[in-house]
């Protein structure tokens, strides 16, 4: 029964779970001349949730399907628990039904000719589980996903959110070692998507199953994951905890994908001395100034090597970290970059306003409060804290 196998996340991450539960090693996959995966490596700890994040075509779904046994890689090795499920050199390729996984698809894949209970119990039926046990386990797992009493309801009489719960119940009813999610919330409306996101997290915390989650939505990845893998052109661009990735993205591509929506080619104008400054989480960032769009911005460089004047860099900062002020810059300001600009566009979103502001040749995105009096054509002061500006080396070759 599901209850007999449930565990807390803390228990799942005991000393026995130090070793990776899922290990993906040097996975390559091509479709003809199109290379989908290139030397992909990552580990997933027991009881954790890892998200594969990236734009369409980056390889995240192909990677998930390779773990599931729905795609066969050209090379590499995949293990789940103590079992090797794919190894190109040893010619091992276990079929999906022998990998002890559950999978929740974007399209729900709820069979319309079956009742809710028949849909959920199908994985047990094909395993020849006794009818009495199937009924008990279906009842139990429907209760877990908030569908108690729905077993006899036709699956065609369900909302999108209810169908997704049925798909989730079907994925976990046979107590898999690993649950794979392929953008399962993308077909839901915004409010229901947020609700289901919370319910998924609570269910994973309660049952402690290991999960790999594919999404292109950075908020979804941040909310659900213990670790996030950002993929780009079939490669792993970065892997880190949500907090680290959100605050310290390692590349401009990752920065853009986790919400640094102001990215510019810039040039180093001046370089200061590294001080004993630990507000960034590590010692001695280097104060620099960069020129972009005809203005000079103060920033901090946190790389291990020093920058020099004239060096090309990429500057990034988030629109929600840009302050919009109606008063002119004051000399007593605490150190923010402040420039006066013109509001080119402003979209009212209720709690906030999405604005485009031009400062000379620089065009930036900013998020202002919903109750602020901001209109197209207004002159406004833009304020950007130097600590919010991330600088990357830029390769010009």
C-alpha positions in Angstrom: 0.0 0.0 0.0 1.1 3.6 -0.6 1.1 4.4 3.1 3.5 1.6 3.9 6.0 3.0 1.5 5.6 6.8 2.2 8.4 8.6 3.8 9.4 12.2 4.6 12.0 14.0 2.5 14.3 14.1 5.6 14.1 10.3 5.8 14.7 9.9 2.1 17.9 12.0 2.5 19.5 9.8 5.2 23.0 8.6 5.1 22.0 5.8 2.7 20.9 8.4 0.2 24.3 10.2 -0.2 25.1 8.3 -3.4 23.2 9.5 -6.5 19.9 7.7 -7.0 19.9 8.6 -10.7 23.2 9.0 -12.6 23.3 10.2 -16.2 26.7 9.9 -17.8 28.0 11.2 -21.2 24.6 10.8 -22.9 24.6 11.6 -26.6 21.5 11.5 -28.8 21.1 12.5 -32.5 18.1 12.5 -34.8 19.7 12.2 -38.2 21.9 15.2 -38.6 20.3 17.0 -35.6 22.2 16.6 -32.4 19.8 16.7 -29.5 22.1 15.8 -26.5 25.8 16.3 -26.2 27.8 14.7 -23.4 25.1 15.3 -20.8 26.1 14.4 -17.2 24.2 14.9 -14.0 23.2 13.2 -10.7 19.9 13.2 -8.8 19.8 12.4 -5.1 17.3 10.1 -3.5 14.1 12.0 -2.6 15.0 15.2 -4.4 13.4 17.0 -7.2 15.6 18.1 -10.1 14.3 20.3 -12.9 15.5 20.4 -16.5 15.0 24.0 -17.5 15.5 25.5 -20.9 13.9 26.8 -24.1 12.2 24.7 -26.7 14.7 22.5 -28.6 17.4 22.5 -25.9 17.1 18.8 -25.3 15.4 18.6 -22.0 12.4 16.4 -23.1 14.7 14.1 -25.1 16.8 13.7 -21.9 13.7 12.9 -19.9 12.5 10.4 -22.5 15.9 8.8 -22.5 15.7 8.2 -18.8 12.2 6.8 -19.2 13.3 4.4 -22.0 11.2 6.1 -24.6 14.3 7.2 -26.6 17.5 5.3 -27.1 20.6 7.4 -26.8 23.5 6.9 -29.2 26.0 6.7 -26.4 26.3 7.0 -22.6 25.1 5.4 -19.4 22.0 5.8 -17.2 21.5 4.2 -13.8 18.5 4.3 -11.5 19.1 3.1 -8.0 21.5 0.1 -8.2 20.3 -0.8 -11.7 21.9 0.2 -14.9 19.0 0.8 -17.3 21.0 2.0 -20.3 24.7 1.4 -21.2 25.7 1.8 -24.9 29.0 -0.1 -24.4 27.5 -3.0 -22.5 24.4 -3.0 -24.8 22.0 -2.6 -21.9 18.7 -1.0 -22.7 15.9 -1.9 -20.3 12.3 -1.3 -21.5 10.3 1.4 -19.8 8.1 -1.1 -17.8 11.2 -2.6 -16.2 12.7 0.8 -15.0 10.2 1.2 -12.2 9.3 4.7 -13.1 6.1 6.8 -13.2 5.6 9.5 -15.8 3.2 12.5 -16.1 2.9 13.9 -19.6 2.0 17.4 -20.7 -1.2 16.1 -22.5 -2.3 14.2 -19.4 -2.9 11.1 -21.5 -6.1 10.2 -19.6 -8.0 7.6 -21.6 -11.5 8.8 -22.3 -13.1 5.3 -22.5 -12.1 4.5 -18.9 -13.4 5.8 -15.6 -11.1 7.7 -13.2 -10.5 4.5 -11.2 -9.7 2.5 -14.3 -7.3 5.1 -15.5 -5.5 5.2 -12.2 -5.5 1.4 -11.7 -4.2 0.6 -15.2 -0.5 0.3 -14.3 -1.5 -2.2 -11.5 -3.8 -4.2 -13.9 -1.0 -4.8 -16.4 1.2 -6.0 -13.5 -1.6 -8.5 -12.8 -2.2 -7.1 -9.3 -5.2 -8.7 -7.6 -8.5 -6.8 -8.2 -9.1 -6.2 -4.4 -5.6 -4.7 -4.0 -6.1 -2.5 -7.1 -9.3 -1.1 -5.7 -7.7 -0.3 -2.3 -4.7 1.3 -3.8 -6.7 3.4 -6.3 -8.9 4.6 -3.4 -5.9 5.5 -1.4 -4.0 7.4 -4.1 -7.0 9.3 -5.3 -7.4 10.6 -1.7 -3.8 11.7 -1.8 -4.3 13.8 -4.9 -7.6 15.3 -3.7 -9.9 13.2 -5.8 -11.5 11.0 -3.1 -14.8 9.6 -4.3 -14.0 10.1 -8.0 -13.2 6.5 -8.9 -16.4 5.8 -10.8 -16.7 9.1 -12.5 -16.2 9.1 -16.3 -12.8 10.6 -17.1 -14.4 12.8 -19.8 -16.3 14.7 -17.0 -13.2 16.2 -15.5 -11.6 19.7 -15.6 -8.0 20.1 -16.8 -6.8 20.3 -13.2 -8.7 17.1 -12.3 -7.3 15.3 -15.3 -3.8 16.3 -14.3 -4.5 14.9 -10.8 -5.6 11.6 -12.4 -2.4 11.5 -14.4 -0.4 12.1 -11.3 -2.3 9.4 -9.3 -1.7 6.9 -12.1 2.0 7.7 -12.1 2.5 7.0 -8.4 -0.1 4.2 -7.8 2.5 1.4 -8.4 5.0 3.1 -6.1 7.7 3.8 -8.6 11.3 4.6 -7.6 11.3 7.7 -9.8 8.6 10.0 -11.2 9.2 11.9 -14.4 7.2 15.1 -15.3 7.2 16.4 -18.8 5.8 20.0 -18.6 2.7 18.7 -16.8 1.3 22.1 -15.9 1.8 24.0 -19.2 -1.8 23.4 -20.4 -3.4 24.8 -17.2 -4.5 28.4 -16.7 -2.2 30.6 -14.5 -4.2 30.4 -11.3 -4.6 26.6 -11.5 -1.0 26.1 -12.5 0.1 27.9 -9.3 -2.2 25.8 -7.2 -1.1 22.6 -8.8 2.5 23.6 -8.3 2.0 23.9 -4.6 0.1 20.6 -4.4 2.9 18.8 -6.3 5.5 20.1 -3.9 3.4 19.1 -0.9 2.8 15.6 -2.3 6.5 15.1 -3.1 7.4 16.3 0.5 4.8 13.8 1.9 5.8 10.8 -0.2 9.4 11.5 -0.7 9.6 10.2 -4.2 12.5 11.2 -6.4 11.4 13.4 -9.3 12.8 14.8 -12.5 10.8 17.7 -13.9 11.0 19.2 -17.3 9.8 22.8 -17.7 10.6 26.0 -19.6 9.1 28.1 -16.8 11.7 29.5 -14.5 9.2 30.2 -11.7 8.0 26.6 -11.8 11.6 25.3 -11.6 12.4 27.6 -8.7 9.3 26.6 -6.8 9.6 22.9 -7.2 13.3 22.0 -7.3 16.1 21.2 -5.0 18.4 21.6 -7.9 18.0 23.1 -11.4 19.8 22.0 -14.6 19.8 24.6 -17.3 20.2 23.1 -20.8 21.3 24.9 -23.9 21.7 23.3 -27.4 21.8 19.8 -25.9 24.3 20.5 -23.2 24.2 21.3 -19.5 24.9 25.0 -19.2 24.6 25.1 -15.4 23.5 23.0 -12.4 22.9 24.5 -9.0 20.3 25.1 -6.2 17.5 27.5 -7.1 18.8 30.2 -4.8 22.4 30.0 -6.2 21.2 30.0 -9.8 18.8 32.9 -9.2 21.3 35.1 -7.5 24.6 34.1 -9.2 24.0 32.7 -12.7 27.3 31.6 -14.3 26.6 32.7 -17.9 24.6 35.3 -19.7 22.4 32.6 -21.2 21.5 31.3 -17.7 21.1 34.9 -16.4 18.6 35.6 -19.2 16.7 32.4 -18.5 16.3 33.0 -14.8 15.0 36.5 -15.1 17.9 38.9 -15.9 15.9 40.5 -18.6 18.2 43.5 -19.1 21.3 42.2 -20.9 23.8 44.5 -22.7 27.1 44.4 -24.4 29.3 46.8 -22.4 32.9 47.9 -21.9 34.9 48.3 -18.7 35.7 52.0 -18.0 37.5 51.8 -14.7 38.6 49.2 -12.2 38.9 49.7 -8.5 40.7 47.7 -5.8 39.2 44.6 -4.3 38.2 45.4 -0.7 37.2 43.2 2.2 33.5 43.2 1.3 31.4 40.1 2.1 27.9 41.3 1.5 27.8 39.2 -1.7 28.4 35.9 0.1 32.1 35.8 -0.6 35.0 38.1 0.0 36.4 40.9 -2.1 34.3 41.8 -5.1 36.0 44.3 -7.4 34.3 47.6 -7.9 34.2 48.6 -11.6 32.4 51.0 -13.9 31.1 50.0 -17.3 29.8 52.0 -20.2 26.7 51.0 -22.0 24.4 53.0 -24.3 26.4 56.2 -23.6 26.0 56.1 -19.8 28.3 54.9 -17.0 27.1 52.3 -14.4 28.8 51.3 -11.2 29.0 47.5 -10.7 30.9 44.8 -8.9 33.0 42.1 -10.6 33.0 38.8 -8.6 35.2 36.7 -10.9 38.4 35.1 -9.7 40.6 37.1 -12.1 40.7 40.8 -12.5 39.3 42.9 -15.3 41.0 45.7 -17.1 40.0 49.0 -18.7 38.6 48.6 -22.2 37.7 44.9 -21.7 34.4 43.8 -23.4 31.8 42.5 -20.9 28.1 41.6 -20.7 26.0 43.5 -18.1 22.9 42.0 -16.7 20.2 43.1 -14.2 16.6 42.3 -13.4 13.7 44.6 -14.3 12.1 44.2 -10.9 15.3 45.4 -9.2 15.2 48.7 -11.1 13.8 51.6 -9.1 11.5 54.2 -10.7 11.5 57.6 -9.0 9.7 60.8 -9.8 12.3 63.0 -7.9 15.7 63.9 -9.5 18.9 62.2 -8.2 20.2 63.6 -5.0 23.8 64.0 -4.0 23.0 62.3 -0.7 22.0 59.1 -2.5 23.6 55.9 -1.0 25.4 54.9 -4.2 22.8 53.7 -6.7 23.2 54.4 -10.3 20.6 57.1 -11.1 19.7 58.6 -14.5 16.8 60.5 -15.8 14.9 58.9 -18.7 11.7 58.8 -20.6 8.9 56.2 -20.3 8.5 54.7 -23.7 5.7 52.3 -22.8 3.9 51.2 -19.6 1.7 48.2 -19.3 -0.6 48.0 -16.2 -0.7 44.5 -14.7 -2.6 45.1 -11.4 0.1 44.6 -8.8 2.8 46.0 -11.0 3.5 47.9 -14.2 5.8 46.7 -16.9 7.7 49.7 -18.2 10.2 50.4 -21.0 12.4 53.4 -20.2 15.0 55.1 -22.6 18.0 56.8 -21.2 19.9 58.3 -24.2 20.7 55.3 -26.4 20.0 52.8 -23.6 16.6 51.1 -23.5 15.7 49.1 -20.4 12.9 47.2 -18.8 11.7 48.1 -15.3 8.8 47.0 -13.1 7.1 49.7 -11.1 4.4 49.4 -8.4 0.8 49.0 -9.7 -0.5 52.1 -7.8 2.3 54.4 -9.1 1.3 57.2 -11.5 3.5 56.3 -14.4 2.5 57.1 -18.0 4.0 57.0 -21.5 6.1 60.1 -22.1 6.8 60.8 -18.4 10.3 61.9 -17.4 11.4 59.5 -14.6 14.5 58.7 -12.6 15.8 55.2 -12.9 17.8 53.8 -10.0 19.9 50.7 -10.1 21.9 49.4 -7.1 25.4 48.4 -8.2 25.0 45.1 -6.2 22.2 44.1 -8.6 24.4 44.4 -11.7 26.1 41.2 -12.7 29.0 41.4 -15.1 30.3 38.6 -17.4 33.4 38.4 -19.5 32.5 38.6 -23.2 34.3 36.6 -25.8 34.6 38.7 -29.0 36.3 36.0 -31.1 
